[in-house]
């Protein structure tokens, strides 16, 4: 046994005894898969921005190993480099050794959460968002109503014009706020939507958390597309936030509780598939096993759940489109959601669906698989970097000459809609399911 293996095992044992779940400690083999070849470097957005080894996947893995071995302090420098990672997982797609980088960085963030004391306001905010807001639908609705008043009453216009947002350092973040729906999707929980024509599948729709107050119309479009293609769609009551934001931030105890709730809700029904239109949610939902120790009952539940979990585009492409679609003569370009492409390894399905719409011309943009800078809550916590990445993305989107940008994740929608406004590209940004819904010939005989 090598010294590094021994050190890692000793550190792992010490850490487990201090309160970590076994699922929070990667095995030494998880680290050892990285052979330091560097093929990931040019696929890493932060490395391309700054050219710093410490902000590359290879460099971050090295730091994680050193901290795990006790040879590098878990201090400000380590936390900074791990926090600055988008967790976009483009490095996983590039890696010839199959390193599960997302698993490693989220485990590192879990260690930071439990062993590093962040500034008071940061601790307060994280505790509120991950433990006291996202797990509670009624609280999300309450907060959304306040934001709706801010956005629709004229307060937003006044705040932007007065300069107070810039004075408080909030101007860039405020531009990225999701617009709040007038009617929330929560009222649809517990409903069943029958298939139009012969039923080909019975599916459950995962509705998420923020999406229920900001993307109700996307959910409605997804339901219409699925039912038009022979799916009975159930929206189970009792479902909750997927836990992706908490898991990515290292608040894995909160993510685990959310996962337990969702596993119980969705596994209790007889569904051919569980569908999400949010790629970020889908990636975490498919990886619930990472949250639980291998010998736990939840790990087995997560394995069963993973077999049914599908992105909406992935499921519909596999099922096959049967609904009649109208001709839509429009040029579009597609932006890959990181957690659909790199996390779930789904590339062609959304493109196949776009090509299935008569009249649609799909033009590939350069660096379509490059992160737009949304990355969950990254555009809030690392706003300056997020906007740099967005500027690069919008440059490539504009160059296609397409009046419409299509993507497959609500976070990407928000980010790129903000990008179209900030950079005045004049492009409309829509979800794949929204474009399919527009193309449906609604008058069924």
C-alpha positions in Angstrom: 0.0 0.0 0.0 1.4 3.4 -0.9 1.9 6.2 1.6 -0.7 8.4 -0.2 -3.2 5.6 0.0 -2.6 5.1 3.7 -2.8 8.8 4.4 -6.1 9.1 2.4 -7.6 6.1 4.3 -6.6 7.6 7.7 -8.0 11.0 6.8 -11.1 9.4 5.5 -11.6 7.4 8.7 -11.0 10.5 10.8 -13.5 12.5 8.7 -16.1 9.9 8.9 -15.9 9.8 12.7 -16.5 13.5 12.8 -19.9 13.3 11.1 -19.6 12.9 7.4 -21.9 10.5 5.5 -19.9 7.7 3.9 -21.2 9.0 0.6 -19.3 12.3 1.2 -15.9 10.7 1.1 -14.6 9.7 -2.4 -12.6 6.5 -2.5 -8.9 6.8 -3.3 -9.6 5.2 -6.7 -11.8 8.2 -7.5 -8.8 10.4 -7.3 -6.3 7.9 -8.8 -8.2 7.9 -12.1 -6.8 11.3 -12.9 -3.4 10.7 -14.7 -2.7 14.5 -14.9 -2.6 14.4 -18.7 -4.0 17.9 -19.0 -6.6 17.1 -21.8 -9.2 18.7 -19.6 -7.5 22.1 -19.5 -8.8 23.7 -22.7 -12.3 22.5 -21.9 -12.4 24.2 -18.5 -14.0 27.7 -18.6 -12.1 29.1 -15.6 -8.7 27.8 -16.8 -9.4 29.3 -20.3 -10.2 32.7 -18.6 -7.3 32.8 -16.2 -4.7 30.3 -17.3 -4.1 29.2 -13.7 -3.3 25.5 -13.0 -5.0 25.9 -9.6 -8.2 26.8 -11.4 -8.2 23.8 -13.8 -9.8 20.4 -13.1 -6.4 18.8 -12.8 -5.2 21.5 -10.4 -8.3 21.3 -8.3 -8.1 17.5 -8.0 -4.5 17.9 -6.8 -5.6 20.3 -4.2 -8.4 18.1 -3.1 -6.0 15.1 -2.7 -3.5 17.2 -0.7 -6.3 18.5 1.6 -7.6 14.9 2.1 -4.0 13.8 3.0 -3.5 16.7 5.4 -0.7 18.2 3.3 -2.6 21.3 2.4 -4.7 23.3 4.8 -8.4 23.6 4.2 -8.2 27.4 4.2 -9.1 30.5 2.2 -7.0 29.6 -0.9 -8.4 26.1 -1.3 -12.0 27.3 -0.7 -11.5 30.1 -3.3 -10.3 27.7 -6.0 -13.1 25.2 -5.3 -15.8 27.9 -5.2 -14.7 29.3 -8.5 -15.3 26.0 -10.3 -18.6 26.1 -12.3 -19.0 22.3 -11.8 -20.0 22.4 -15.5 -18.3 19.0 -15.9 -16.9 19.7 -19.4 -13.7 18.1 -18.1 -15.6 14.8 -17.7 -16.5 14.8 -21.4 -12.9 15.5 -22.3 -11.3 13.0 -19.9 -10.0 9.8 -21.4 -9.7 8.2 -18.0 -13.3 8.6 -16.9 -12.7 10.8 -13.9 -16.0 11.7 -12.1 -15.0 15.2 -11.5 -18.4 16.4 -10.4 -18.5 13.8 -7.6 -15.0 14.9 -6.4 -15.7 18.7 -6.4 -19.1 18.2 -4.6 -17.4 16.0 -2.0 -14.8 18.8 -1.5 -17.5 21.3 -1.1 -19.1 19.1 1.5 -15.8 19.1 3.5 -15.6 22.9 3.2 -19.2 23.2 4.4 -18.4 21.2 7.5 -14.9 22.3 8.3 -14.5 25.9 7.1 -16.1 29.0 8.7 -17.4 31.3 6.0 -18.1 35.0 6.7 -21.2 35.6 8.8 -23.4 36.9 6.0 -22.4 34.1 3.7 -23.3 31.5 6.4 -26.6 33.2 7.1 -27.5 33.4 3.4 -26.6 29.8 2.7 -28.5 28.5 5.7 -31.6 30.5 4.7 -31.5 29.4 1.0 -30.6 25.8 1.3 -32.2 24.8 4.6 -35.0 27.2 5.2 -36.3 28.2 1.7 -35.8 25.7 -1.1 -37.2 22.7 0.9 -40.5 24.5 1.6 -42.8 25.3 -1.4 -45.0 27.7 0.6 -42.0 29.8 1.5 -40.8 29.8 -2.1 -44.3 31.0 -3.1 -44.2 33.7 -0.4 -40.8 35.0 -1.5 -41.9 34.8 -5.1 -44.9 37.0 -4.4 -42.7 39.7 -2.9 -40.4 39.5 -5.9 -43.4 39.7 -8.2 -44.5 42.9 -6.5 -41.0 44.3 -6.8 -40.9 43.5 -10.6 -44.4 44.6 -11.5 -45.1 47.6 -9.2 -42.5 49.9 -10.6 -40.1 49.4 -7.7 -37.7 47.6 -10.0 -37.7 50.5 -12.5 -37.1 53.0 -9.7 -34.3 50.9 -8.1 -32.5 50.5 -11.4 -32.8 54.2 -12.4 -31.8 55.5 -9.0 -28.4 53.9 -9.0 -29.0 52.3 -5.5 -28.5 48.8 -6.9 -25.1 49.7 -8.2 -24.2 51.5 -5.0 -25.0 48.3 -3.1 -23.1 46.2 -5.6 -26.3 44.4 -6.6 -26.8 45.7 -10.1 -25.4 42.8 -12.1 -27.1 40.2 -9.8 -30.4 42.0 -10.1 -30.3 41.8 -13.9 -30.2 38.0 -13.6 -33.3 37.6 -11.4 -35.9 35.3 -12.8 -39.2 37.0 -13.8 -41.9 35.7 -11.6 -45.1 34.2 -13.0 -48.5 35.7 -12.3 -49.9 32.2 -11.6 -47.7 29.5 -10.0 -47.5 25.9 -11.1 -48.0 24.6 -7.5 -51.7 24.5 -8.2 -51.1 21.7 -10.8 -49.6 19.3 -8.3 -51.7 16.2 -7.9 -53.2 16.6 -11.4 -53.2 14.0 -14.2 -53.3 15.0 -17.9 -54.6 12.3 -20.2 -52.8 11.3 -23.4 -54.3 12.6 -26.6 -55.1 9.5 -28.8 -53.7 6.1 -27.9 -51.7 6.1 -24.7 -48.1 5.1 -25.3 -46.6 5.8 -21.9 -47.5 7.0 -18.4 -45.0 9.5 -17.0 -44.5 11.6 -13.9 -43.4 15.3 -14.3 -40.8 16.6 -11.9 -41.8 20.2 -11.4 -38.8 21.4 -9.3 -38.9 24.5 -7.0 -38.0 27.8 -8.5 -39.4 26.6 -11.8 -42.8 26.5 -10.3 -42.8 30.2 -9.8 -40.8 31.3 -12.8 -41.3 28.6 -15.5 -45.0 27.6 -15.2 -45.5 28.1 -18.9 -42.5 25.9 -19.7 -44.1 23.1 -17.6 -47.4 23.6 -19.4 -45.7 23.5 -22.8 -43.9 20.3 -21.7 -47.2 18.7 -20.7 -48.9 19.6 -24.0 -46.1 18.2 -26.0 -46.0 14.9 -24.0 -49.8 14.4 -24.1 -49.8 15.2 -27.8 -47.4 12.4 -28.3 -49.4 9.8 -26.5 -48.2 10.3 -22.9 -50.4 10.4 -19.8 -48.7 12.9 -17.6 -49.0 12.8 -13.8 -47.8 15.7 -11.6 -47.3 14.0 -8.2 -48.3 15.9 -5.1 -45.7 16.0 -2.3 -42.6 16.3 -4.6 -40.1 18.9 -3.6 -36.8 20.6 -4.8 -34.4 18.2 -6.4 -31.5 19.3 -4.1 -29.2 20.2 -7.0 -28.3 23.6 -5.7 -27.7 22.3 -2.2 -25.6 19.4 -3.4 -23.5 21.6 -5.7 -22.9 24.0 -2.8 -21.8 21.1 -0.5 -24.9 21.3 1.8 -25.4 17.6 1.3 -27.4 17.0 4.4 -30.1 19.2 3.0 -29.8 17.6 -0.4 -30.2 14.1 1.2 -33.5 15.1 2.9 -34.9 16.4 -0.3 -33.8 13.3 -2.2 -35.5 11.0 0.4 -38.8 12.9 -0.1 -38.6 12.7 -3.9 -37.6 9.0 -3.9 -40.6 8.1 -1.8 -43.0 10.1 -3.9 -41.9 9.0 -7.3 -41.2 5.4 -6.6 -44.6 5.0 -5.1 -46.3 5.5 -8.5 -46.5 3.2 -11.5 -44.6 5.3 -14.1 -42.8 4.3 -17.2 -40.5 7.3 -16.7 -40.0 10.4 -14.5 -39.5 13.4 -16.7 -37.8 16.8 -16.1 -37.4 19.7 -18.5 -34.5 21.1 -16.3 -31.2 19.6 -17.2 -29.6 20.8 -14.0 -32.2 19.0 -11.9 -32.1 15.9 -14.1 -28.3 15.5 -13.6 -28.7 15.5 -9.8 -31.9 13.4 -9.9 -30.0 10.7 -11.9 -27.2 10.8 -9.4 -29.0 10.5 -6.1 -26.9 7.4 -5.4 -23.9 9.8 -4.9 -25.7 11.2 -1.8 -26.0 7.9 0.0 -23.7 5.3 1.3 -23.7 2.1 -0.7 -25.1 0.0 2.2 -28.0 2.4 2.8 -31.6 1.6 1.7 -31.8 5.0 0.0 -28.9 3.9 -2.3 -31.0 1.1 -3.6 -34.0 3.4 -4.0 -31.8 5.8 -5.9 -30.6 3.1 -8.3 -34.2 2.1 -9.1 -35.2 5.8 -9.5 -32.2 6.4 -11.9 -33.5 3.8 -14.3 -36.7 5.8 -14.8 -35.3 9.3 -14.7 -35.2 11.0 -18.1 -34.7 14.5 -19.5 -37.8 15.5 -21.5 -35.8 15.7 -24.8 -34.1 12.3 -24.1 -37.4 10.6 -23.4 -39.3 12.1 -26.3 -36.5 11.4 -28.8 -36.5 7.7 -27.7 -40.3 7.4 -27.7 -40.6 9.0 -31.1 -42.6 12.0 -32.2 -46.1 11.2 -33.4 -47.8 14.6 -33.0 -48.5 16.6 -36.2 -46.2 19.6 -36.4 -46.8 22.8 -38.4 -44.2 24.3 -40.7 -42.0 26.8 -38.9 -39.5 28.5 -41.3 -37.0 29.8 -38.7 -33.3 29.6 -38.2 -32.3 28.5 -34.7 -29.0 27.7 -32.9 -28.7 25.3 -30.0 -26.8 26.0 -26.8 -25.9 22.8 -24.9 -26.8 22.8 -21.2 -23.7 21.6 -19.4 -25.6 19.2 -17.1 -27.5 17.7 -20.0 -24.4 17.2 -22.2 -21.6 16.7 -19.7 -23.6 15.4 -16.7 -26.2 13.2 -18.5 -24.3 12.6 -21.7 -27.3 13.7 -23.8 -26.3 15.5 -27.0 -28.2 14.5 -30.0 -31.7 14.1 -28.6 -32.6 17.9 -28.4 -31.0 18.4 -31.9 -33.1 15.5 -33.3 -36.3 17.1 -31.9 -35.4 20.5 -33.4 -34.7 18.9 -36.8 -38.1 17.1 -36.6 -39.9 20.4 -36.8 -40.7 21.2 -40.5 -39.0 24.3 -41.7 -36.6 24.7 -38.8 -33.0 25.3 -39.9 -30.5 24.3 -37.1 -27.2 26.2 -37.3 -24.5 25.1 -34.9 -22.8 27.8 -32.9 -19.1 27.7 -32.1 -18.4 26.4 -28.6 -22.1 25.3 -28.1 -20.9 23.0 -25.4 -19.1 25.8 -23.5 -20.8 27.0 -20.2 -23.0 30.1 -20.5 -22.0 31.1 -16.9 -25.3 30.2 -15.2 -24.2 27.1 -13.5 -26.9 26.8 -10.8 -26.2 29.7 -8.4 -22.8 30.6 -9.9 -24.1 33.7 -11.6 -25.1 34.9 -8.1 -22.0 33.9 -6.2 -19.4 34.6 -8.9 -21.3 37.2 -11.0 -18.3 38.9 -12.7 -16.9 35.6 -14.0 -20.4 34.5 -15.0 -20.9 37.6 -17.1 -17.5 37.1 -18.8 -18.5 33.7 -19.9 -21.9 35.0 -21.0 -20.3 37.6 -23.2 -18.3 34.9 -24.9 -21.4 32.7 -25.4 -23.4 35.6 -26.8 -20.6 36.5 -29.3 -20.9 33.0 -30.8 -24.7 33.0 -30.7 -24.8 36.3 -32.6 -22.3 35.0 -35.2 -24.8 32.3 -36.3 -27.3 34.9 -37.6 -30.1 32.9 -36.0 -32.9 35.0 -34.5 -33.6 32.2 -32.0 -31.4 30.5 -29.4 -32.7 27.1 -28.1 -31.6 25.4 -25.0 -32.8 22.7 -22.5 -32.4 24.2 -19.0 -34.2 27.0 -17.2 -31.0 28.3 -15.8 -29.5 28.6 -19.3 -32.7 30.3 -20.4 -32.5 33.0 -17.7 -28.8 33.5 -18.4 -29.0 33.8 -22.1 -32.1 35.9 -22.1 -30.2 38.3 -19.9 -27.3 38.0 -22.4 -29.5 38.9 -25.3 -30.6 42.0 -23.4 -27.2 43.0 -22.2 -25.5 42.5 -25.5 -28.5 43.7 -27.6 -28.4 40.7 -29.9 -32.2 40.8 -30.5 -32.4 37.0 -30.2 -35.3 35.2 -28.6 -34.3 32.4 -26.2 -36.6 29.4 -25.8 -36.6 25.9 -24.4 -36.7 22.9 -26.8 -40.1 22.0 -25.4 -41.5 25.5 -25.9 -40.5 25.4 -29.6 -42.1 22.0 -30.0 -45.2 23.3 -28.3 -45.4 26.2 -30.8 -45.1 23.8 -33.6 -48.0 21.5 -32.5 -51.0 21.5 -34.6 -53.5 22.0 -31.7 -56.7 21.0 -33.5 -56.8 17.3 -32.9 -59.6 15.4 -34.7 
